[in-house]
Amino acid sequence: MRILTVVLCALMLTACGSSNDTYTDLGTTSISSGSGHVTLGVNSYLWHASLDTLAFMPLASADPFGGVIITDWYSAQNAPNERLKVTVYILDRRLRADGLKIAVFRQTKNGNVWADAQVNPDMATKLEDAVLARARELRLASEGSGS
C-alpha cells in the first residue's frame, strides 16, 4: 500500500512541473560528442555575439553552460598605462536585452603598480548594445539560411 501511495504522489508532483513558456526560438546550440548531444544552457546568439564582440581581448575563461565569459586584462597599443577586463553574464536562454549583463573593470598604471580606476558608466551599456546588435544579426542570418 505504501508503494502505491509513493508512486501516486510522484506522478502528481511530476504533473505539477509543466511549463507554460510558449517561445520556440531559444537560439540553443547542441554540441555533439561520442556520448551524445549536449545543449548549451544559454542563448546561442548571445553567446556567439559576445565572443565575436570581445574577440580583440584575450579570454581567461568561457563557460557555455553557465553563460559566463571572462576576459584577461587588455591594454590597447595607444594606451599602454591603462587596461580593461570584461565579464559577460548571459542570464537567459531567450534572445532578450535583459538576458545579458556586462561588467567592465579598469586599471591604470602608476609607476610599476596597477591600481583600480573609475570606469565610464556608458562603457558596459555600449558593449551590451554591441553584443545585442550582433546577436540580432546572427539570428537574422540563421533565419535567412533556413537553419
PyMOL commands that set and color helices and strands:
alter all, ss='L'
color gray80, all
select helices_A, chain A and resi 2-16+44-53+97-99+121-145
alter helices_A, ss='H'
color red, helices_A
select strands_A, chain A and resi 30-33+36-39+59-63+68-71+82-90+100-110+113-117
alter strands_A, ss='S'
color yellow, strands_A
deselect
rebuild
show_as cartoon
